[in-house]
Amino acid sequence: MRLINLAVLGIMFIVPGSTFSADVSLTAGLFRFNATDYYFPNFYAEAGLRGEVNHRPWASPSTFRLQFYGYPGDDNIFEGVVEYDHPFAARVRGFEAAAAPQGGVALVKLQYPAPYYPVVKRQFLPWLRAGGELSVARAVGGAVRLRGAYRFRLLYYPLDDYAAFSPEFGGDPWEFLHAPYAELTFRVTEKWALLGRGGVEVGGYYDAVFLTPGYLTKIRPFGEAGVAWSF
């Protein structure tokens, strides 16, 4: 009931703010998950699902972001992320360079509380996230906008009950996640645009949980497409 009340309050604040908003965008796509190597290298190499909703309230460049990741294979991992950022941009000779500090929280659900090594003691893992995004964009031909970006996060596990992230068991509560990607926006009308993205994610908690210690870090390519709605 408490979660329902919080959700209702969030809608009450965010939706009215959207009447003064400039932009909402939605993207969704596939995510190549190169997972555990314990049983056989790339045994769980499969496609997952990835989605992202961005909302700019109150005619501000600030953005609220909701992200969702799902790997519905045998590992059955699901992750939800809530973030906020405030970009600082400058225009030089038709290019727009931006730096956006970002912070938020995430909740990861694992299928099993065991039997992975290091020992998995929880099925739900909370994470604190802080980092930023650097990007350069340019309009091409009026309707098309190209953007290259580098997103990075420092993740912190605030509890002490998961061996892979507990110093007591030789783990590290800090993880680094980063993702270079490219984005293309095609403006269809004044209010609607099409979005396409492609890139890779590297690091995060995946390697610490699902890879043999000392194994090379794996990249996770992703591609997604969606729409942007300005109102």
Phi and psi in degrees as GROMACS dihedral restraints (atoms count N, CA, C in turn):
[ dihedral_restraints ]
;  ai    aj    ak    al  type     phi  dphi    fc
    3     4     5     6     1   -62.3    20    10
    4     5     6     7     1   -42.0    20    10
    6     7     8     9     1   -63.4    20    10
    7     8     9    10     1   -38.9    20    10
    9    10    11    12     1   -63.5    20    10
   10    11    12    13     1   -43.1    20    10
   12    13    14    15     1   -62.3    20    10
   13    14    15    16     1   -41.8    20    10
   15    16    17    18     1   -63.9    20    10
   16    17    18    19     1   -40.4    20    10
   18    19    20    21     1   -62.9    20    10
   19    20    21    22     1   -42.7    20    10
   21    22    23    24     1   -62.7    20    10
   22    23    24    25     1   -43.3    20    10
   24    25    26    27     1   -62.5    20    10
   25    26    27    28     1   -40.6    20    10
   27    28    29    30     1   -61.0    20    10
   28    29    30    31     1   -42.3    20    10
   30    31    32    33     1   -64.6    20    10
   31    32    33    34     1   -39.4    20    10
   33    34    35    36     1   -61.7    20    10
   34    35    36    37     1   -34.2    20    10
   36    37    38    39     1   -84.9    20    10
   37    38    39    40     1   -41.9    20    10
   39    40    41    42     1   -76.9    20    10
   40    41    42    43     1   -44.4    20    10
   42    43    44    45     1   -64.4    20    10
   43    44    45    46     1   -47.7    20    10
   45    46    47    48     1   -59.4    20    10
   46    47    48    49     1   -35.6    20    10
   48    49    50    51     1   -63.4    20    10
   49    50    51    52     1   -28.3    20    10
   51    52    53    54     1   -70.0    20    10
   52    53    54    55     1   -17.1    20    10
   54    55    56    57     1   -67.7    20    10
   55    56    57    58     1   -18.5    20    10
   57    58    59    60     1  -105.3    20    10
   58    59    60    61     1    14.9    20    10
   60    61    62    63     1   -83.2    20    10
   61    62    63    64     1   163.4    20    10
   63    64    65    66     1  -113.5    20    10
   64    65    66    67     1   -16.6    20    10
   66    67    68    69     1  -164.7    20    10
   67    68    69    70     1   137.2    20    10
   69    70    71    72     1  -133.3    20    10
   70    71    72    73     1   132.6    20    10
   72    73    74    75     1  -132.2    20    10
   73    74    75    76     1   147.3    20    10
   75    76    77    78     1  -134.4    20    10
   76    77    78    79     1   127.4    20    10
   78    79    80    81     1  -130.2    20    10
   79    80    81    82     1   150.2    20    10
   81    82    83    84     1  -152.3    20    10
   82    83    84    85     1   148.5    20    10
   84    85    86    87     1  -174.9    20    10
   85    86    87    88     1  -158.8    20    10
   87    88    89    90     1  -104.9    20    10
   88    89    90    91     1   153.3    20    10
   90    91    92    93     1  -138.0    20    10
   91    92    93    94     1   117.6    20    10
   93    94    95    96     1   -80.3    20    10
   94    95    96    97     1   114.5    20    10
   96    97    98    99     1  -103.9    20    10
   97    98    99   100     1   101.4    20    10
   99   100   101   102     1   -85.3    20    10
  100   101   102   103     1    91.9    20    10
  102   103   104   105     1   -93.5    20    10
  103   104   105   106     1  -142.6    20    10
  105   106   107   108     1   -59.2    20    10
  106   107   108   109     1   149.3    20    10
  108   109   110   111     1  -115.0    20    10
  109   110   111   112     1    14.4    20    10
  111   112   113   114     1   -67.1    20    10
  112   113   114   115     1   -39.4    20    10
  114   115   116   117     1   -91.4    20    10
  115   116   117   118     1   -36.9    20    10
  117   118   119   120     1  -168.9    20    10
  118   119   120   121     1   141.3    20    10
  120   121   122   123     1   -53.2    20    10
  121   122   123   124     1   127.8    20    10
  123   124   125   126     1    61.3    20    10
  124   125   126   127     1    26.8    20    10
  126   127   128   129     1   -57.8    20    10
  127   128   129   130     1   -34.3    20    10
  129   130   131   132     1  -106.8    20    10
  130   131   132   133     1    28.0    20    10
  132   133   134   135     1   -69.4    20    10
  133   134   135   136     1   106.9    20    10
  135   136   137   138     1  -152.2    20    10
  136   137   138   139     1   171.4    20    10
  138   139   140   141     1   -89.1    20    10
  139   140   141   142     1   140.2    20    10
  141   142   143   144     1  -115.6    20    10
  142   143   144   145     1  -173.0    20    10
  144   145   146   147     1  -116.0    20    10
  145   146   147   148     1   144.1    20    10
  147   148   149   150     1  -140.1    20    10
  148   149   150   151     1   135.4    20    10
  150   151   152   153     1  -142.1    20    10
  151   152   153   154     1   153.2    20    10
  153   154   155   156     1  -149.6    20    10
  154   155   156   157     1   133.9    20    10
  156   157   158   159     1  -121.7    20    10
  157   158   159   160     1   126.8    20    10
  159   160   161   162     1  -114.7    20    10
  160   161   162   163     1   137.6    20    10
  162   163   164   165     1  -136.9    20    10
  163   164   165   166     1   125.3    20    10
  165   166   167   168     1  -107.2    20    10
  166   167   168   169     1   102.6    20    10
  168   169   170   171     1   -89.2    20    10
  169   170   171   172     1   161.1    20    10
  171   172   173   174     1    60.1    20    10
  172   173   174   175     1    33.2    20    10
  174   175   176   177     1    53.1    20    10
  175   176   177   178     1    36.2    20    10
  177   178   179   180     1  -113.5    20    10
  178   179   180   181     1   151.2    20    10
  180   181   182   183     1   -71.7    20    10
  181   182   183   184     1   -11.6    20    10
  183   184   185   186     1   -63.0    20    10
  184   185   186   187     1   149.7    20    10
  186   187   188   189     1  -132.7    20    10
  187   188   189   190     1   132.4    20    10
  189   190   191   192     1   -94.2    20    10
  190   191   192   193     1   134.0    20    10
  192   193   194   195     1  -128.1    20    10
  193   194   195   196     1   132.1    20    10
  195   196   197   198     1  -114.4    20    10
  196   197   198   199     1   127.4    20    10
  198   199   200   201     1  -123.0    20    10
  199   200   201   202     1   147.6    20    10
  201   202   203   204     1  -138.6    20    10
  202   203   204   205     1   132.6    20    10
  204   205   206   207     1  -124.2    20    10
  205   206   207   208     1   139.5    20    10
  207   208   209   210     1  -143.5    20    10
  208   209   210   211     1   128.5    20    10
  210   211   212   213     1  -117.8    20    10
  211   212   213   214     1    91.6    20    10
  213   214   215   216     1   -81.8    20    10
  214   215   216   217     1    12.7    20    10
  216   217   218   219     1   -77.3    20    10
  217   218   219   220     1  -155.9    20    10
  219   220   221   222     1   -62.4    20    10
  220   221   222   223     1   -33.1    20    10
  222   223   224   225     1   -71.1    20    10
  223   224   225   226     1   -31.4    20    10
  225   226   227   228     1    51.6    20    10
  226   227   228   229     1    55.9    20    10
  228   229   230   231     1   -96.0    20    10
  229   230   231   232     1   136.2    20    10
  231   232   233   234     1  -133.2    20    10
  232   233   234   235     1   140.1    20    10
  234   235   236   237     1  -139.1    20    10
  235   236   237   238     1   130.9    20    10
  237   238   239   240     1  -117.3    20    10
  238   239   240   241     1   138.5    20    10
  240   241   242   243     1  -131.4    20    10
  241   242   243   244     1   136.7    20    10
  243   244   245   246     1  -122.0    20    10
  244   245   246   247     1   126.3    20    10
  246   247   248   249     1  -138.4    20    10
  247   248   249   250     1   163.5    20    10
  249   250   251   252     1  -139.3    20    10
  250   251   252   253     1   139.5    20    10
  252   253   254   255     1  -141.9    20    10
  253   254   255   256     1   163.7    20    10
  255   256   257   258     1  -139.0    20    10
  256   257   258   259     1   103.5    20    10
  258   259   260   261     1   -79.2    20    10
  259   260   261   262     1   152.1    20    10
  261   262   263   264     1  -120.5    20    10
  262   263   264   265     1   121.9    20    10
  264   265   266   267     1  -124.2    20    10
  265   266   267   268     1   154.2    20    10
  267   268   269   270     1  -141.4    20    10
  268   269   270   271     1   142.3    20    10
  270   271   272   273     1  -109.2    20    10
  271   272   273   274     1   129.2    20    10
  273   274   275   276     1  -138.8    20    10
  274   275   276   277     1   113.3    20    10
  276   277   278   279     1    52.3    20    10
  277   278   279   280     1    46.4    20    10
  279   280   281   282     1    86.5    20    10
  280   281   282   283     1    -8.6    20    10
  282   283   284   285     1   -99.3    20    10
  283   284   285   286     1   145.7    20    10
  285   286   287   288     1  -117.0    20    10
  286   287   288   289     1   114.5    20    10
  288   289   290   291     1  -101.5    20    10
  289   290   291   292     1   136.8    20    10
  291   292   293   294     1  -138.6    20    10
  292   293   294   295     1   147.5    20    10
  294   295   296   297     1  -130.3    20    10
  295   296   297   298     1   126.6    20    10
  297   298   299   300     1  -127.9    20    10
  298   299   300   301     1   103.5    20    10
  300   301   302   303     1   -62.6    20    10
  301   302   303   304     1   140.7    20    10
  303   304   305   306     1  -139.1    20    10
  304   305   306   307     1   148.9    20    10
  306   307   308   309     1  -155.8    20    10
  307   308   309   310     1   155.1    20    10
  309   310   311   312     1   177.5    20    10
  310   311   312   313     1  -163.5    20    10
  312   313   314   315     1  -134.3    20    10
  313   314   315   316     1   158.7    20    10
  315   316   317   318     1  -142.6    20    10
  316   317   318   319     1   154.0    20    10
  318   319   320   321     1  -131.4    20    10
  319   320   321   322     1   121.0    20    10
  321   322   323   324     1  -106.6    20    10
  322   323   324   325     1   134.4    20    10
  324   325   326   327     1  -113.0    20    10
  325   326   327   328     1   122.6    20    10
  327   328   329   330     1   -97.9    20    10
  328   329   330   331     1   152.1    20    10
  330   331   332   333     1   -68.0    20    10
  331   332   333   334     1   -40.9    20    10
  333   334   335   336     1  -119.2    20    10
  334   335   336   337     1   141.1    20    10
  336   337   338   339     1   -79.2    20    10
  337   338   339   340     1    -0.9    20    10
  339   340   341   342     1  -161.6    20    10
  340   341   342   343     1   163.9    20    10
  342   343   344   345     1  -114.7    20    10
  343   344   345   346     1    25.6    20    10
  345   346   347   348     1   -64.5    20    10
  346   347   348   349     1   157.5    20    10
  348   349   350   351     1  -116.4    20    10
  349   350   351   352     1   133.4    20    10
  351   352   353   354     1   -61.0    20    10
  352   353   354   355     1   157.7    20    10
  354   355   356   357     1   -56.0    20    10
  355   356   357   358     1   127.1    20    10
  357   358   359   360     1   -89.9    20    10
  358   359   360   361     1   116.7    20    10
  360   361   362   363     1  -106.3    20    10
  361   362   363   364     1    -5.6    20    10
  363   364   365   366     1  -135.8    20    10
  364   365   366   367     1   149.9    20    10
  366   367   368   369     1   -94.3    20    10
  367   368   369   370     1   -29.0    20    10
  369   370   371   372     1  -112.6    20    10
  370   371   372   373     1   125.7    20    10
  372   373   374   375     1  -117.5    20    10
  373   374   375   376     1   118.6    20    10
  375   376   377   378     1   -86.5    20    10
  376   377   378   379     1   144.7    20    10
  378   379   380   381     1  -135.6    20    10
  379   380   381   382     1   141.0    20    10
  381   382   383   384     1   -98.8    20    10
  382   383   384   385     1   138.9    20    10
  384   385   386   387     1  -129.7    20    10
  385   386   387   388     1   134.0    20    10
  387   388   389   390     1  -146.4    20    10
  388   389   390   391     1   140.6    20    10
  390   391   392   393     1   176.1    20    10
  391   392   393   394     1  -135.3    20    10
  393   394   395   396     1  -177.1    20    10
  394   395   396   397     1  -176.9    20    10
  396   397   398   399     1  -142.6    20    10
  397   398   399   400     1   133.9    20    10
  399   400   401   402     1  -111.9    20    10
  400   401   402   403     1   135.8    20    10
  402   403   404   405     1  -149.4    20    10
  403   404   405   406     1   156.8    20    10
  405   406   407   408     1  -133.9    20    10
  406   407   408   409     1   129.6    20    10
  408   409   410   411     1  -131.1    20    10
  409   410   411   412     1   156.6    20    10
  411   412   413   414     1  -153.0    20    10
  412   413   414   415     1   136.9    20    10
  414   415   416   417     1   -78.9    20    10
  415   416   417   418     1   140.1    20    10
  417   418   419   420     1  -127.7    20    10
  418   419   420   421     1   114.7    20    10
  420   421   422   423     1    70.0    20    10
  421   422   423   424     1    16.1    20    10
  423   424   425   426     1    88.1    20    10
  424   425   426   427     1   -54.1    20    10
  426   427   428   429     1   -91.2    20    10
  427   428   429   430     1   -16.0    20    10
  429   430   431   432     1  -109.7    20    10
  430   431   432   433     1   136.6    20    10
  432   433   434   435     1  -129.9    20    10
  433   434   435   436     1   126.5    20    10
  435   436   437   438     1  -106.7    20    10
  436   437   438   439     1   140.5    20    10
  438   439   440   441     1  -143.6    20    10
  439   440   441   442     1   131.9    20    10
  441   442   443   444     1  -110.0    20    10
  442   443   444   445     1   136.5    20    10
  444   445   446   447     1  -141.9    20    10
  445   446   447   448     1   155.9    20    10
  447   448   449   450     1  -131.9    20    10
  448   449   450   451     1   112.6    20    10
  450   451   452   453     1  -106.4    20    10
  451   452   453   454     1   134.4    20    10
  453   454   455   456     1  -139.5    20    10
  454   455   456   457     1   146.6    20    10
  456   457   458   459     1  -138.9    20    10
  457   458   459   460     1   139.2    20    10
  459   460   461   462     1  -101.7    20    10
  460   461   462   463     1   118.9    20    10
  462   463   464   465     1  -100.8    20    10
  463   464   465   466     1   141.0    20    10
  465   466   467   468     1  -131.4    20    10
  466   467   468   469     1   128.2    20    10
  468   469   470   471     1   -94.1    20    10
  469   470   471   472     1   112.1    20    10
  471   472   473   474     1   -81.5    20    10
  472   473   474   475     1    -9.3    20    10
  474   475   476   477     1   -99.6    20    10
  475   476   477   478     1   171.6    20    10
  477   478   479   480     1  -126.9    20    10
  478   479   480   481     1    39.8    20    10
  480   481   482   483     1  -127.6    20    10
  481   482   483   484     1    20.3    20    10
  483   484   485   486     1  -131.2    20    10
  484   485   486   487     1   116.5    20    10
  486   487   488   489     1   -57.9    20    10
  487   488   489   490     1   -39.3    20    10
  489   490   491   492     1   -63.6    20    10
  490   491   492   493     1   -21.0    20    10
  492   493   494   495     1  -122.6    20    10
  493   494   495   496     1    12.1    20    10
  495   496   497   498     1  -104.6    20    10
  496   497   498   499     1   121.3    20    10
  498   499   500   501     1   -57.1    20    10
  499   500   501   502     1   -28.1    20    10
  501   502   503   504     1   -60.3    20    10
  502   503   504   505     1   -30.9    20    10
  504   505   506   507     1  -107.1    20    10
  505   506   507   508     1    17.1    20    10
  507   508   509   510     1    84.1    20    10
  508   509   510   511     1    10.8    20    10
  510   511   512   513     1   -90.7    20    10
  511   512   513   514     1   177.8    20    10
  513   514   515   516     1  -130.7    20    10
  514   515   516   517     1   120.2    20    10
  516   517   518   519     1   -73.6    20    10
  517   518   519   520     1    -8.5    20    10
  519   520   521   522     1  -101.7    20    10
  520   521   522   523     1   131.7    20    10
  522   523   524   525     1  -132.9    20    10
  523   524   525   526     1   148.8    20    10
  525   526   527   528     1  -115.2    20    10
  526   527   528   529     1   131.1    20    10
  528   529   530   531     1  -127.0    20    10
  529   530   531   532     1   131.5    20    10
  531   532   533   534     1  -143.2    20    10
  532   533   534   535     1   157.3    20    10
  534   535   536   537     1  -152.9    20    10
  535   536   537   538     1   105.0    20    10
  537   538   539   540     1   -80.5    20    10
  538   539   540   541     1   139.9    20    10
  540   541   542   543     1  -155.5    20    10
  541   542   543   544     1   165.3    20    10
  543   544   545   546     1  -120.5    20    10
  544   545   546   547     1   147.6    20    10
  546   547   548   549     1  -134.9    20    10
  547   548   549   550     1   138.4    20    10
  549   550   551   552     1  -123.1    20    10
  550   551   552   553     1   130.1    20    10
  552   553   554   555     1  -119.0    20    10
  553   554   555   556     1   128.7    20    10
  555   556   557   558     1  -117.6    20    10
  556   557   558   559     1   113.8    20    10
  558   559   560   561     1   -79.0    20    10
  559   560   561   562     1   111.8    20    10
  561   562   563   564     1   -82.8    20    10
  562   563   564   565     1   -49.7    20    10
  564   565   566   567     1  -133.3    20    10
  565   566   567   568     1  -174.0    20    10
  567   568   569   570     1   -64.3    20    10
  568   569   570   571     1   -29.7    20    10
  570   571   572   573     1  -104.5    20    10
  571   572   573   574     1   -21.2    20    10
  573   574   575   576     1  -117.5    20    10
  574   575   576   577     1   143.6    20    10
  576   577   578   579     1  -146.0    20    10
  577   578   579   580     1   155.1    20    10
  579   580   581   582     1  -101.5    20    10
  580   581   582   583     1   141.8    20    10
  582   583   584   585     1  -120.9    20    10
  583   584   585   586     1   144.7    20    10
  585   586   587   588     1  -141.2    20    10
  586   587   588   589     1   138.4    20    10
  588   589   590   591     1  -136.2    20    10
  589   590   591   592     1   152.4    20    10
  591   592   593   594     1  -155.3    20    10
  592   593   594   595     1   140.8    20    10
  594   595   596   597     1  -178.7    20    10
  595   596   597   598     1  -162.3    20    10
  597   598   599   600     1  -138.4    20    10
  598   599   600   601     1   149.8    20    10
  600   601   602   603     1  -111.5    20    10
  601   602   603   604     1   143.8    20    10
  603   604   605   606     1  -135.2    20    10
  604   605   606   607     1   136.8    20    10
  606   607   608   609     1    90.2    20    10
  607   608   609   610     1  -155.1    20    10
  609   610   611   612     1    88.8    20    10
  610   611   612   613     1  -164.1    20    10
  612   613   614   615     1   -79.2    20    10
  613   614   615   616     1   -14.4    20    10
  615   616   617   618     1   -56.4    20    10
  616   617   618   619     1   -48.7    20    10
  618   619   620   621     1   -65.4    20    10
  619   620   621   622     1   -38.3    20    10
  621   622   623   624     1   -66.5    20    10
  622   623   624   625     1   -31.9    20    10
  624   625   626   627     1   -89.1    20    10
  625   626   627   628     1   -43.2    20    10
  627   628   629   630     1  -108.3    20    10
  628   629   630   631     1    -4.0    20    10
  630   631   632   633     1  -112.8    20    10
  631   632   633   634     1   147.8    20    10
  633   634   635   636     1   -59.4    20    10
  634   635   636   637     1   134.7    20    10
  636   637   638   639     1   -52.1    20    10
  637   638   639   640     1   132.0    20    10
  639   640   641   642     1    90.4    20    10
  640   641   642   643     1    -8.1    20    10
  642   643   644   645     1   -70.8    20    10
  643   644   645   646     1   149.6    20    10
  645   646   647   648     1   -63.6    20    10
  646   647   648   649     1   140.3    20    10
  648   649   650   651     1   -61.6    20    10
  649   650   651   652     1   136.2    20    10
  651   652   653   654     1  -102.8    20    10
  652   653   654   655     1   145.8    20    10
  654   655   656   657     1   -92.3    20    10
  655   656   657   658     1   154.0    20    10
  657   658   659   660     1  -125.1    20    10
  658   659   660   661     1    94.8    20    10
  660   661   662   663     1   -66.8    20    10
  661   662   663   664     1   150.4    20    10
  663   664   665   666     1  -144.5    20    10
  664   665   666   667     1   152.7    20    10
  666   667   668   669     1  -141.6    20    10
  667   668   669   670     1   140.4    20    10
  669   670   671   672     1  -152.3    20    10
  670   671   672   673     1   158.4    20    10
  672   673   674   675     1  -142.0    20    10
  673   674   675   676     1   152.2    20    10
  675   676   677   678     1  -171.6    20    10
  676   677   678   679     1  -155.8    20    10
  678   679   680   681     1  -134.5    20    10
  679   680   681   682     1   156.7    20    10
  681   682   683   684     1  -121.4    20    10
  682   683   684   685     1   136.4    20    10
  684   685   686   687     1  -125.3    20    10
  685   686   687   688     1   118.0    20    10
  687   688   689   690     1  -104.9    20    10
  688   689   690   691     1   134.4    20    10
